[in-house]
Amino acid sequence: MRSVAFIEEDYLAGLLKDYFSGNGRTRYVVTDPAAKRYLTSQGQDVSLPGRNNAAFRKTLTVESPDLLLIQSDDFERISDALTLAEDAGMRVPTLVITNERDRVAEQAGYVHCITMQELLEGNLRWHIVLARTARRMEEIRAQFEHAHHVLILLQDDPDPDAIASGLALRHALGRHRQTATIGSFGRTTRPENIAMERLLDIEVAELHPEDVPEYDRIAMVDLQPPHIRTVLPRLDLVVDHHPEQFGYEARIRDIRPDYGATSTILLEYLLATRHSVGHRLATALLYVIKSDTFLLGRQTNEWDVEAFSYLYPIANHNILRRIERPELPPAAIDALGHALKTRHVVGKVAFVHLGRVEREDLIPQIADFSLQFEGADWAVVSGIYDSDLVISVRNVGHVRAAGKVLKDAFGAIGAAGGHESMAKAIVPISKACEHWRMAPRNTRGLNTKLEERFLSSLNNHSK
């Protein structure tokens, strides 16, 4: 990373030196001679601004930075520095530390502004991430600015991360229900997801393929096109935390597989664009980060923790508890009973075959539960929903990547993938029977072949 820091306060120079040490090349331009002497003694590249900011202009040209940091409470000085950067064609992530942030934001909407107090009380690394996100949001807002009707598309059976991310993206784009539809080509079926939509008043429209031409911009959150069956005429934005898929076109992609939840990315969108996060939205986002990361215990990075800390005091915890403990329908109780009767463990892999299920969401629910079986490091749960064999996999988190194992086992005959500790495969029954040369009604044979393929893939990945 190449950074240019234009700063006034000498004590900030020391703080930045400690942060940027080992994080690439940093060039300092300081207005205080004492700060220059200190940084020079520490072996840093540093200069004074020069007459009419000539030294600063030269530094920008020579360094071609990918991060610009400005600290000052003199609005004119900040304005001049930003103008110089723009004149030099430096459309890079920019973090401004100032008490004049409203005036700065009015001049340069792409800038992430914080006060000195916020810097000292917070995490500098996260503010740099938000500065990068602010630049990305400039591109996203330009893409959607003149659209009359936007579609924010979720997966066919929306999960909490998709629902919350859809709501957050609509808010970040400055839109409402009439100008941005949150929609899905399926319907929400899992009890806690239904409770989330009801308690937080989130409407997810059930779409049909013929509805799509009505929208002049389409965004997709928490999934990528290979996981839906409907062909889209265009795709303007994809935001997801799952491993990147290929073979599709989108005008803007923001794929971050090291994040525990897409909702964390969307919170950055909101903060980077200075949108307020109210109780309703904070509750939705916090619920997702809690559930998707097992309370920050799985597939989590530093930014998920920052997001959790930011959202926790804002969220409505009474509503949160009601979402987390929804009523269980009879079908879920029946599936749980069947799982207990049919379970068996091979090595450290617990297999459960549910047969035909009324709702697809029962399969991952039982997979979560089955990982608690004694001696199991893996839970593999299958069920037949409509005309598909659906497989959900969970592991304890310190073994081989579930997504890679499942993709190797079933990717040739269906859609498969996921994260380190959780994954899913959807295999058309007709394709599985043709591939494995068996009759469609031979459920026992399908289950046996499924287990063989999974164990073979697991053993291959252990070598």
N, C-alpha and C positions, 0 to 999 in steps of 0.2 A: 504494500500500500504506500502510495506517495501522498503526503499531506503537506498543506501549507497552513500555518497557524498565525493569524494576525491578532496580537493581543496587547492589552494595556497593563494589566495587573502583574506585578513581579511574582507574587505567590502563586498565581495560576500557572506561570511558566514552569515552576517546579512540579506541580500536579500533572501537567501535560507531559512533561519529560518522562515522568514515571510511567504514564500510560502508554506513550508511543514508543518507549524503549522496546526494541525487539519486534515492533509492528511495522516494519518497513522504514522508508526514508521520510523524515519530517524536516521541513525548513521553517524557521521561525522568523517573523517580522514583528518587532516589538517597538513600542513607543517610549518605553522607559529604559534609559541607559543602564540602570542598575540591573534590570532583567537581562539586558544584552550581556553584561559582564558575567552574570551568574551562568547563563546558558553556555557562553563561550568557554567558561572554566570547566563545564561539564562535557565539553567536546561536541557541542551541538552546532549545527549550521544556523547562524542567526545574523540578522542585519536590522538597522533602523529603517523606517519607511522611506526616508529620503524626501527631497523637495518634490511637492506635488505627487507624492507616493510613487516616485520613479523606481525606487528599489523594490517596492511591492509589485509593481507592474512587471519588472524584469523577472522577479522570482516566479510569478505565475507563468510567464512565457517559457522560462527555462525548465521549470519543474513539471509542467503539465499534470497537476495533481488530480487524484481521484477523490480527494476529500478536502474541503475548505472549511476552516474553523475561524470565526471572527469573534472577538470579545471586546466590547466597548459599551459605554453608556452615552456616547456622543453619536446621536442619530446621523448627523451629516457625515461623520467619519465612516460609519457602517455603510451608509448609502453610497459613498464614493467607492468603497472597497467592493461592494456588490456590482456597481456599474463597471468598474475596471475588469472584474472577472467576466461579466457578460460581454463586454467589448472584446475581450480576448477569446471569446468563444468557449468559456469554461462553464458548461452546464453540468456541473458536478454536484454531488451531495454537499449541502452547506449547512453547518450548524452555527447559529449565532447565539452568543451568551450576552444578554442585555436586559435592562429594565425598560427598554423602549420596544418591546416585542410587538405590540399592536401596530405601531407605525411601520416597523420593519416588515411585518406580515402583510400589511396593506401594499407596500411597494413590491415585495417579492413573495408570492404565494407558495413558491417551491421550497422556501427556507424553513427549517425546523428551528424555532426559537425557544430558549429557556432563560430563566433568570439565574443569576449566580447562586442564589439560595437553592434553587431546584437542582443545580449541578452538584452542589456540595452535599445535599441530602439524598441524591439519587445515584444512578449508575451511569457513568459517562459512556460505557460501552453501548448501553441500550439507547442512549440519545444519539449516538452515531448511527446505530441501526435505523432509528426513526428518521434521521436526516436522509439516509439512503432511500427509505420508504417514501419520504416526501417527494423526492425526485421521480420515483416510479408512479406515485399518485398523480403527478402533473401529467404524465403521459396517459394514464388511465382516464382522468377527467376530460382530457382533450378528445379522447376516443368516444366518450359517451355524452359529451356536452350538448350536442345538437339533436340527440335522439328524442323522438316523441314518445316512444313506448319501448321499454327495456324488459327483457326476460332474464331473470336470474334463475338458472336451471340447477336443480338438485337431482340426486340419484332417484331411481324408481321407487324405493321405499326409504324416504328421507330419514337420516339419523340426526341426532342432536347437533353434531358438528356442522352438518350441511344446513340445518334449519337456522342455527345461530349465525353462521357465516353469511347466509343469504340476507338475513335481517340487517346485519352489520354492513354489508356491502351497499345495500339500498340506502342506509343512513350516510355512509361515506360519500356516496354519489350525490347526496343532497336531494334524494327523491322520496316519493311516498307511494301508497298502494295504487293510486290511479296512474302513475307514470312508470312504475317498475313492478312487475309481477314476479313474485317468488313462486315457482312452479315445478312440477314433477310429472313424468309420464306414468307414474304409479300413484300410490296413496300411502300415507303413514299408517303403520299397523302395530308397531310395538307400543305397549301400554304407557311407558314413561315418555315416549316421544309424543304420543297423543296428549298426555297430560301437560307436557311442555307447551305444545301449541295452544291448548285451551287456557291454561293458567296465565300465559304471557301474551295471549291474543295475537298469535302469529298465524296468518292465513297462508296455506300452501295450496295453490290452485292445482287441480288435476287436469293435465293437458292431454291433448291428442295431437298426432303429427300434423294434421291439417291446420292446427292453431299457430304453428311456428311462423309462417309468413307474415302474420300480423305485427311482428316485432322487428324493429329496424336496428336493434343492437341485442346481442346475446352474450351473457356471461355465464360461466360454469364454475361452481364452487364445490370443493371437497370431492371432486371426481374429475376424470378426464374422458374424452369421447370414446375410447375403446370399450368403456364399461356401460355404454347405453346402446340400444339397438336402433334408435331413430337417427336417421341421417339429417344433419343440420345444414341449412343453406349457407350459413356463415357462423363464425365464432370469433368474438371480439376479445374475450378475456377468459383465461383459465387460472384459477387460484386453487392450489391444492398442496397438501403435505404428504401425499402418498408418493412412492417412487415414480419418477417420470416415465410416461408412456410415449411412444413414438407412432408415426404413421398418420398424423393429423396436422391440420394447419390451424393456427390461431394468431390473431394479430398481436396479442400480448400474452405471455405466459409468466406466471409467478409460481414456480414449483419449488417447495422447500422441504425435502424429505427428512431433514434433521429436526423439524419441528414436531412437537407432540400433537398438535391440533391445528387445523386450518383457522380456527377461531383466534388463535394467537396472532396469526398474520393479519387477520381482519381488524383486531384491536390496534395493531400498528397503523393500519390505514386510517382509522378514526383519529388516533392521537397525532399522526403526522399531518392531518388536514384540520387539526384543531376543532374537531367535532366533540360536543359533549357526550358523555356516556351516562345515560340515565339508569335508574334502578332496573327497569325492564330489560334493557339490552345487557347490562352488566350481569344480571341474573342468568340470562341465557348463555353468555360467554363463559361465565364462571362454572356453570354446570357442566359444560362441555369439557373444559380443561380438567376439572376434577374427574370426570368419568373416563375420558379418553386416555388419561395418563395414570389412572388408578391413584388419584390424589398425589400426583407428581412422583409416583414410584416407578413409572414405566415410560419408555420412549419420550424422554423429556430433555429439553435443553434449557439453557440459561434464560432464554426469552420467555418460555412457558412459565417459569418461576416469577419473572418480572410481571407478566400479565396477571398471574394469580394474585400477586401482592397488590397490584393496582385495583383489581376488580373486587377483591374480598370485602373491603369496607363499604362499597357502593351497592352490592347486590342485596336483594330481599331474601333473607335466609329462611323466612317462613315459607315462602313460595318454593324455594329451593328444596326444602325438606319434603314438600308435597309432591314435587316432581320425582324425587329420588325414591319415593315409596308409593308408587301407583297401585291401584287395585289389580290383582291378578285375575285374568279371565279363566274360565274353565279349561280352555284349550291349553293354556300354559301349565296348569296343574296336571292335566292328563299327560302332556309331553314330559314333564318332570318325572311322573310315576313310571312312564315307559323307559325313560333313560336309566332309572335306578334298576329296573328289571333286566335290561338288555346289555348293560355295560360289561366290558371285559377289557383286561389290560394285557398288552403284549409288550414285554420288556418294560419300558417306561412310558408307553403310549396307551392312553385310554381311548377305546373306540366305543362310540354310541351310534346306533342306526335307528332313526325315528320312523322310518317308512314315510308314508304320505302325511304331510302336515297341512293344516288349514292356513297357517301364516308363516311366511319365510323367516320372520324375525325370531321365531321360537328356536331356530337352529343355533344362531350365535348366543342366545340366552343360555341354552343348555351347554354350549361349549364353555362359557365362562364358569358355569357351575361345575362341570366335569373336571376342570383342572384341580379341583380340591380333592379328587380321589387319592387315597393313600398310594404312594409309590409312583404317581404319574408326573412326568415332566412335560408331557404333551397331552392335549385333548383333541381328538378328531371326531367331529359330530356331523353326520350326514342326514339328509332328509329329501324327500321328493316333493317339490312344489310346482304345481302346474305340470309342465313337460320337462322340467329340469331336475337334475341331481345337484343339490346344493351342499357344499362341504365347508364347514367352519373349523378353523384350527387355532388353538391357543397353545402357548408354551410358557414356561416359568421365567423366561427373559434372559437367561444366561447360557442358552444353548444355541443351536444353529438357527439361521433366519427362517422364520415360518414362510414368508412370502416366496423365497427362493425354492424351498423344498416343495411347496405346493405347485408353483409354476412348472418346476421340472416334472412333477408327477402328472399334472393334468392340463398343462398349457397347450399341448398339441391337439387336444380335443375340446377345449372350452376356454373360458376366461378365468385366469388364476393370477393371484398376486397378493401383496400385502406388506406388512412391516416385519420387524424382527420377531415380535412376540404374538402377532395375530395376523391371520390371512383368511382368504375366502376363494373358493372356486365355484363356478357355475358351469355345469356340463349338460348339454341337451341329452336326454335319455336316448333318443334315436341315434345320436352320434356315438355315445358310449357303447350301446349295444352293437352297432356296426363295427366299431373299432375292436371290441372285445369278443365279437362273434357269439352273441347270446340273445335269447328272446327277451323282449321288453318286459315281460311279466316275471322274469327270473330275478326277483329282488335279492334273494339270498346270494345269487351269483354276482350281482353288481356290488354288493357289500364286500364279498370276499375279494373281488378284483380291486376294489377301492383300497382295501387294507394292504394288499400286496404291492400296489403301485406306490402308496405312501411310504411303506417301510423300505422299499427298494430305493426310493428317492432320498429318504432320510439317511440310509446307510451310505449312499453315494456321496452325500454332502459331508459325511463324517470322515471321509478319506482325505 
